[in-house]
Amino acid sequence: MSKKSPILGAILGFFVLGIFYSTGFSKQGIIAVVALIAVSWIISILVDPSVAAVVNLVGAFLGYKWSNDHNAAIGGGGEM
């Protein structure tokens, strides 16, 4: 297994794609993407579409964190 870039995970995570980058197409990644899309949709309808951008920040954080977790799990450490 190779190390994954936490920075790339965060950048892609801002567009929710980093979840798949950092976790692969695992059950955890699919559930997270579906949940983030649903939360974003609900917030944009009930509150305001501009507030739904907070979900993008959560996606960026998860992409970064799970990339670091992946690197730690394979023994590669966190930051690249």
FIGU-385950 format. One record per residue: residue in three letters; z, x, y of N, C-alpha, C in turn. Coordinates in steps of 0.001 Angstrom, whole numbers, plus 500000, padded with zeros to 6 digits. Layout:
<pts>
(ALA (Z X Y) (Z X Y) (Z X Y))
...
</pts>
This chain:
<pts>
(MET (500000 500840 498828) (500000 500000 500000) (500000 500889 501240))
(SER (499335 500440 502253) (499266 501228 503471) (500153 500624 504551))
(LYS (500490 501484 505513) (501313 501040 506634) (500483 500135 507534))
(LYS (501156 499222 508194) (500502 498309 509130) (500997 498615 510531))
(SER (500114 498528 511487) (500456 498814 512872) (501232 497649 513483))
(PRO (502474 497880 513921) (503246 496816 514563) (502605 496346 515873))
(ILE (501965 497268 516585) (501315 496905 517850) (500141 495968 517581))
(LEU (499340 496293 516578) (498225 495410 516225) (498752 494069 515726))
(GLY (499852 494085 514973) (500472 492845 514514) (500920 491971 515679))
(ALA (501464 492605 516728) (501911 491851 517903) (500732 491291 518682))
(ILE (499683 492099 518861) (498508 491634 519608) (497834 490483 518872))
(LEU (497625 490646 517585) (497025 489561 516802) (497972 488376 516691))
(GLY (499277 488653 516655) (500276 487595 516569) (500254 486689 517784))
(PHE (499878 487240 518928) (499763 486419 520130) (498731 485307 519915))
(PHE (497753 485565 519066) (496729 484571 518729) (496982 483969 517353))
(VAL (498177 484120 516827) (498683 483617 515553) (498051 484334 514354))
(LEU (497015 485115 514548) (496369 485814 513434) (497189 486996 512936))
(GLY (498103 487497 513760) (498944 488614 513350) (499885 488264 512227))
(ILE (500165 486989 512081) (501020 486556 510976) (500335 486893 509655))
(PHE (499041 486594 509576) (498307 486925 508354) (498148 488435 508205))
(TYR (497976 489138 509313) (497867 490602 509246) (499154 491205 508701))
(SER (500292 490743 509197) (501557 491368 508826) (502086 490927 507470))
(THR (501771 489720 507043) (502292 489246 505762) (501233 489183 504670))
(GLY (499973 489302 505039) (498912 489035 504092) (498794 487521 503957))
(PHE (497975 487073 503070) (497850 485628 502885) (498890 485170 501874))
(SER (500153 485352 502270) (501269 484968 501415) (501764 483582 501798))
(LYS (502656 483074 500983) (503248 481761 501246) (503986 481783 502583))
(GLN (504718 482860 502862) (505456 483001 504113) (504505 482960 505313))
(GLY (503386 483652 505224) (502431 483679 506319) (501767 482343 506567))
(ILE (501380 481666 505502) (500721 480364 505643) (501671 479337 506233))
(ILE (502920 479327 505759) (503908 478384 506298) (504169 478674 507777))
(ALA (504285 479940 508138) (504544 480307 509534) (503397 479894 510439))
(VAL (502162 480116 510014) (501000 479749 510834) (500920 478240 511014))
(VAL (501082 477498 509941) (501026 476036 510036) (502148 475518 510935))
(ALA (503340 476079 510785) (504471 475646 511612) (504238 475970 513086))
(LEU (503738 477159 513380) (503489 477532 514775) (502403 476661 515408))
(ILE (501377 476342 514654) (500314 475469 515177) (500859 474071 515432))
(ALA (501658 473560 514499) (502227 472221 514671) (503176 472172 515865))
(VAL (504026 473167 516008) (504964 473204 517134) (504207 473304 518454))
(SER (503186 474138 518491) (502377 474281 519710) (501715 472957 520083))
(TRP (501185 472272 519096) (500507 470993 519332) (501502 469951 519849))
(ILE (502673 469888 519219) (503685 468907 519627) (504194 469204 521042))
(ILE (504458 470474 521325) (504928 470828 522669) (503873 470503 523720))
(SER (502621 470778 523420) (501566 470519 524410) (501398 469028 524677))
(ILE (501685 468194 523686) (501578 466745 523881) (502817 466188 524585))
(LEU (503992 466583 524128) (505228 465997 524635) (505713 466607 525948))
(VAL (505496 467888 526149) (506045 468544 527325) (504919 468875 528299))
(ASP (504258 469995 528062) (503194 470452 528943) (502401 471531 528205))
(PRO (501095 471533 528322) (500315 472558 527619) (500681 473990 528005))
(SER (501115 474199 529232) (501469 475565 529632) (502747 476046 528950))
(VAL (503634 475142 528597) (504869 475513 527901) (504562 475902 526455))
(ALA (503487 475391 525907) (503114 475701 524533) (502762 477173 524356))
(ALA (502550 477903 525450) (502258 479335 525368) (503448 480120 524836))
(VAL (504639 479537 524868) (505818 480187 524309) (505613 480431 522816))
(VAL (504889 479554 522167) (504604 479709 520740) (503797 480981 520509))
(ASN (502920 481333 521440) (502147 482567 521315) (503071 483783 521348))
(LEU (504083 483733 522188) (505038 484835 522255) (505835 484951 520958))
(VAL (506182 483823 520377) (506879 483834 519084) (505973 484427 518015))
(GLY (504692 484069 518034) (503735 484637 517081) (503606 486138 517242))
(ALA (503590 486617 518477) (503512 488060 518733) (504758 488766 518204))
(PHE (505919 488168 518433) (507161 488755 517927) (507163 488814 516402))
(LEU (506765 487723 515765) (506756 487702 514300) (505758 488702 513728))
(GLY (504587 488814 514353) (503602 489799 513903) (504150 491210 513979))
(TYR (504834 491522 515069) (505444 492841 515254) (506568 493078 514249))
(LYS (507464 492103 514142) (508631 492254 513270) (508226 492365 511802))
(TRP (507335 491495 511367) (506966 491511 509952) (506118 492724 509601))
(SER (505376 493282 510551) (504669 494542 510293) (505681 495668 510092))
(ASN (506711 495703 510937) (507773 496704 510771) (508505 496512 509450))
(ASP (508778 495275 509083) (509447 494999 507811) (508592 495457 506631))
(HIS (507300 495225 506726) (506385 495664 505663) (506420 497185 505530))
(ASN (506363 497881 506670) (506394 499339 506631) (507712 499856 506063))
(ALA (508808 499215 506404) (510106 499626 505867) (510187 499369 504363))
(ALA (509573 498286 503899) (509616 497938 502492) (508830 498931 501629))
(ILE (507757 499482 502189) (506978 500443 501399) (507469 501871 501618))
(GLY (508538 502008 502396) (509118 503317 502598) (508468 504107 503712))
(GLY (507692 503441 504544) (507002 504146 505608) (507729 504121 506922))
(GLY (508912 503567 506976) (509620 503477 508241) (509095 502342 509063))
(GLY (509588 502207 510289) (509201 501116 511159) (508028 501460 512044))
(GLU (508296 502008 513213) (507269 502317 514196) (506284 503334 513652))
(MET (505050 503226 514098) (504037 504199 513730) (503991 505291 514752))
</pts>
